[in-house]
């Protein structure tokens, strides 16, 4: 395929990542601003996406929203190679045992996205937004996955991270992230201590694919004031076990030196 055509496909598909539960509809000007493309290029990409059912346009507001094609393709993917349902089936039991929010994350293109959530039956809990991209550097899920990516993907990731600060504890440079990755590889878990949201502690274990590299993670988002040493140990044990079960169910391969 010609490089110019590939560039056009990449640009068109890249527009899809700007839609989210918080921004379900976006106008031409908004998408042009967010993507950095000029309006003419953005419109050509949107027209191509609309012809193929990836977006649709509201006739009154003229704004665009996600079309039905992604939903159709997602159904085919899940029926043929189930993974979201495998993750989801373990989350309710995990929440019942630890009493905190559990969620599963998978790689979607170049970024980790939340695909399944289970909330505890209590008044105060951490609310995780479904289908939202997670920042690589500020979340336990992002760190758990990135720590077990191939070297070239880690290098590419570090080059494109903008290190946005979400709290005063958010890692702000490459050295901090590499340190977090090394710690995760040593103990099999990533922990984010109020790095994405204040008063929230995230713990995540990687899920591995057939190549032995991470394809996702399973995580607990805890209210910080409820964390005790005993609960922390239980969460770590539960996440390691469930991540390994999910890895085996999807035909993944665990790294030889993965801690237990």
Secondary structure in CASP SS format (residue, H / E / C, confidence):
PFRMAT SS
TARGET T0000
AUTHOR 0000-0000-0000
METHOD secondary structure of the structure
MODEL  1
X C 1.00
X C 1.00
X H 1.00
X H 1.00
X H 1.00
X H 1.00
X H 1.00
X H 1.00
X H 1.00
X H 1.00
X H 1.00
X H 1.00
X H 1.00
X H 1.00
X H 1.00
X H 1.00
X H 1.00
X H 1.00
X C 1.00
X C 1.00
X C 1.00
X C 1.00
X C 1.00
X C 1.00
X E 1.00
X E 1.00
X C 1.00
X H 1.00
X H 1.00
X H 1.00
X H 1.00
X H 1.00
X H 1.00
X H 1.00
X H 1.00
X C 1.00
X C 1.00
X C 1.00
X H 1.00
X H 1.00
X H 1.00
X H 1.00
X H 1.00
X H 1.00
X H 1.00
X H 1.00
X H 1.00
X H 1.00
X H 1.00
X H 1.00
X H 1.00
X C 1.00
X C 1.00
X C 1.00
X E 1.00
X E 1.00
X E 1.00
X C 1.00
X C 1.00
X C 1.00
X C 1.00
X C 1.00
X C 1.00
X E 1.00
X E 1.00
X E 1.00
X C 1.00
X C 1.00
X H 1.00
X H 1.00
X H 1.00
X H 1.00
X H 1.00
X H 1.00
X H 1.00
X H 1.00
X H 1.00
X H 1.00
X H 1.00
X H 1.00
X C 1.00
X C 1.00
X C 1.00
X H 1.00
X H 1.00
X H 1.00
X H 1.00
X H 1.00
X H 1.00
X H 1.00
X H 1.00
X H 1.00
X H 1.00
X H 1.00
X H 1.00
X H 1.00
X H 1.00
X H 1.00
X C 1.00
X C 1.00
X E 1.00
X E 1.00
X E 1.00
X E 1.00
X E 1.00
X E 1.00
X E 1.00
X E 1.00
X C 1.00
X C 1.00
X E 1.00
X E 1.00
X E 1.00
X E 1.00
X E 1.00
X E 1.00
X E 1.00
X E 1.00
X C 1.00
X C 1.00
X C 1.00
X C 1.00
X C 1.00
X C 1.00
X C 1.00
X C 1.00
X C 1.00
X C 1.00
X C 1.00
X C 1.00
X C 1.00
X C 1.00
X E 1.00
X C 1.00
X C 1.00
X C 1.00
X C 1.00
X C 1.00
X C 1.00
X H 1.00
X H 1.00
X H 1.00
X H 1.00
X H 1.00
X H 1.00
X H 1.00
X C 1.00
X C 1.00
X C 1.00
X C 1.00
X H 1.00
X H 1.00
X H 1.00
X H 1.00
X H 1.00
X H 1.00
X H 1.00
X H 1.00
X H 1.00
X H 1.00
X C 1.00
X C 1.00
X C 1.00
X C 1.00
X C 1.00
X C 1.00
X C 1.00
X C 1.00
X C 1.00
X C 1.00
X C 1.00
X C 1.00
X C 1.00
X H 1.00
X H 1.00
X H 1.00
X H 1.00
X H 1.00
X H 1.00
X H 1.00
X H 1.00
X H 1.00
X H 1.00
X H 1.00
X H 1.00
X H 1.00
X H 1.00
X C 1.00
X C 1.00
X E 1.00
X E 1.00
X E 1.00
X E 1.00
X C 1.00
X C 1.00
X C 1.00
X C 1.00
X C 1.00
X C 1.00
X E 1.00
X E 1.00
X E 1.00
X E 1.00
X E 1.00
X E 1.00
X E 1.00
X E 1.00
X E 1.00
X C 1.00
X C 1.00
X C 1.00
X C 1.00
X C 1.00
X E 1.00
X E 1.00
X E 1.00
X E 1.00
X E 1.00
X E 1.00
X E 1.00
X E 1.00
X E 1.00
X E 1.00
X H 1.00
X H 1.00
X H 1.00
X C 1.00
X C 1.00
X H 1.00
X H 1.00
X H 1.00
X H 1.00
X H 1.00
X H 1.00
X H 1.00
X H 1.00
X H 1.00
X H 1.00
X H 1.00
X H 1.00
X H 1.00
X H 1.00
X H 1.00
X H 1.00
X H 1.00
X H 1.00
X H 1.00
X H 1.00
X H 1.00
X C 1.00
X C 1.00
X C 1.00
X C 1.00
X C 1.00
X C 1.00
X C 1.00
X C 1.00
X C 1.00
X C 1.00
X C 1.00
END
